[in-house]
Amino acid sequence: MMNRPDRWAGITVEQVRAKCRQLGMRGKDVDTIADFVQRRRDGRHFNVQSSYRTFEFN
């Protein structure tokens, strides 16, 4: 979300919640992920550990 915000621009928090539930995640975990997405949409940043800072998914 931090390195590629353009990938997340068209995805809503509710879509993330629905996908997490579909994958069988626990309610508390769904809330945590949705909160991260909402905070990012609000313009906030995360303090990411240095080992993950430059990681990119394919």
MODELLER restraints for C-alpha pairs under 7 A, 6 or more apart:
rsr = mdl.restraints
at = mdl.atoms
rsr.add(forms.Gaussian(group=physical.xy_distance, feature=features.Distance(at['CA:1:A'], at['CA:8:A']), mean=6.61, stdev=0.5))
rsr.add(forms.Gaussian(group=physical.xy_distance, feature=features.Distance(at['CA:13:A'], at['CA:34:A']), mean=5.76, stdev=0.5))
rsr.add(forms.Gaussian(group=physical.xy_distance, feature=features.Distance(at['CA:13:A'], at['CA:37:A']), mean=6.29, stdev=0.5))
rsr.add(forms.Gaussian(group=physical.xy_distance, feature=features.Distance(at['CA:13:A'], at['CA:38:A']), mean=6.31, stdev=0.5))
rsr.add(forms.Gaussian(group=physical.xy_distance, feature=features.Distance(at['CA:16:A'], at['CA:34:A']), mean=6.46, stdev=0.5))
rsr.add(forms.Gaussian(group=physical.xy_distance, feature=features.Distance(at['CA:17:A'], at['CA:30:A']), mean=5.97, stdev=0.5))
rsr.add(forms.Gaussian(group=physical.xy_distance, feature=features.Distance(at['CA:17:A'], at['CA:34:A']), mean=6.08, stdev=0.5))
rsr.add(forms.Gaussian(group=physical.xy_distance, feature=features.Distance(at['CA:20:A'], at['CA:30:A']), mean=5.89, stdev=0.5))
rsr.add(forms.Gaussian(group=physical.xy_distance, feature=features.Distance(at['CA:21:A'], at['CA:30:A']), mean=6.93, stdev=0.5))
